[in-house]
Amino acid sequence: MIPSPVLPGAFERGRNLRRLADEHFDVLVVGGGITGVGVALDAASRGLRTALVERGDFASGTSSKSSKLVHGGLRYLQNGDVRLVYEALRERQRLLRNAPHLVRVMPFLIPMFGKGGVIHPKLEKALGSAMWMYDLTGGARIGKLHQRISKEETLAHMPTLPADRVGASYLYYDAQADDARLTLTVARTAAELHGAVCVNHAPVVELTHEGGRTTGAVVEDAESGSRIEVRASAVVNAAGVWADDIRALDEGTHPHAIRPAKGIHLTVPWSLVRNDIAVIAPVPKDKRSIFVVPWPAPAGEEPAFTYIGTTDTDYDGPTEDPQCTREDVAYLLDAINHSTTTEITERHVVGTWAGLRPLVKATTSGRTADLSRNHAVVPSASGVVSVTGGKLTTYREMAADTMDAVSEVLDLPRAQRRSRTARLRLLGADGYDPGATGPDQHLHQRYGGEARVVQAMAERDPSLGAPLVHGLPHLRAEALYAVRYEMATTLADVLERRVRGLMLSRDATADAATAVADLIGPELGWSDRRRADEVAELRARAVQQRDAPGLPDSVLPGIGS
Ligand code: FAD
């Protein structure tokens, strides 16, 4: 095997399961979304013996289903949440520095509409003030101030805008990242650079107590069905929308403190929108707007996809696998069609995803869109610390606050009471080549310095240099890398999260399922039966996503068969 990771074996599932059973930990983190992996990194980098268990795959909850923006959130300023925006913009800068391979500056366009392209002065003034406010709150830290640009420049950025209604626009800067990859990289950094023991597909089924204090948890290995008792002095509950369920295991009663809010996105071919930068489009008859974001392409190439989102609605359905409904899709299509001259229909949708925001309940019952994205850290009487709410962008700060609370619970010495993550670079940041071009650029923007391992795999076996999924830039070597070094355990781990296949190109990904299973199956020791089950499951997910929007005729023959 090509020698890779920084600390060989540190992110190996079987080895880590054994360590879970054998060792005693200072902190056990429940949940491998961005919040949980952030806490694991904060804890491990303070020198604490740290374990993390995730019920499904890393980022399989909300953290793979966001809008993928590392941003302050212009609209939170409108809600008066200046502190949240300030903190988020500070975190955005840290992420740009600590994970330059994963987080990219992205310009955003806010086109202004008016009859014949004439903008109402009130609208222009209000937006202009909001732009200054964003810059002053920390937006300008990115090194560029917002600008007002002409109608011609606006149309050059998105030629499908209706020329008879659009006028000038504002342009400002934020950042974007693949949320699942960021989450995985934080987990690997915690494990390979700081010694945390992380395991996916390992749900907590019980919390253990002695004398009213937490002593750890019972965890199930979803692969073998066996149970492991993990001993820990403190437990962090970072289970997102499922945090109340973990609290119920600890406190005996369900606190009902989380109010899930559903948000969906859809992907369409970029050629229908042709936006070279992200665009904020208004939703007619609703005081909201949506993001229209090109999926990054190698320098000099046109993007293949644009994704559009999000909705923001109260949700009381099953939290396991929220679905996009026809209404959700219609809402986004109505909004985008209001801002384009092309008619985008359900038939053009090539991918969809739905996620649940783990919002903390407010005392009043307004729209979920108006609920704060601030986070809350709540220690229980037994010493379980729950962290809820927040945003992808602010995960590091949430983790630091959580570990500050844990350090009180554990009565840690002074040296371990301070977070060390503000300047801690993530795995791959060292050795990242921002000047890489062509296929190397694709690899560097996913793996940073670790790209060399994927490149070496493809050089050693040229068949691994072939494409993984038709129309996507990934190599077959990336699927093997995912299994060998990124703890991918199922076909969906590879095609839904390590590679964002289902999200970007559902049908082509389902088409590739058998070939990818044949490639990774031997590495994972799959029987023929397991391999067939994995393919069937992946294809069923593609069918479910295709049918939820109610697309009339699939362009994918044989899918789900
Ligand atoms: P999750 O990612 O859901 O992680 C919780 C994990 O706990 C899950 O993986 C789950 O499997 C695991 N778990 C549950 N029960 C157990 C158990 N018993 N044992 C072990 N593990 C368990 N934020 C931004 O900053 N920018 C954005 O652009 C943005 N867009 C968004 C768009 C949408 C539609 C949504 C829904 C959210 C968006 N957010 C955004 C917010 C952001 O995505 C979330 O705040 C963040 O991903 C939540 O992460 P988490 O780790 O708390 O939860």
Residues whose N, C-alpha, C, O or C-beta is under 5 A from the ligand:
A	BS01	FAD	V30 G31 G32 G33 I34 T35 G36 V53 E54 R55 G56 D57 A59 S60 G61 T62 S63 K65 S66 S67 K68 L69 V70 A202 P203 V204 A238 A239 G240 V241 W242 A261 G263 I264 T310 G355 L356 R357 G389 G390 K391 L392 T393
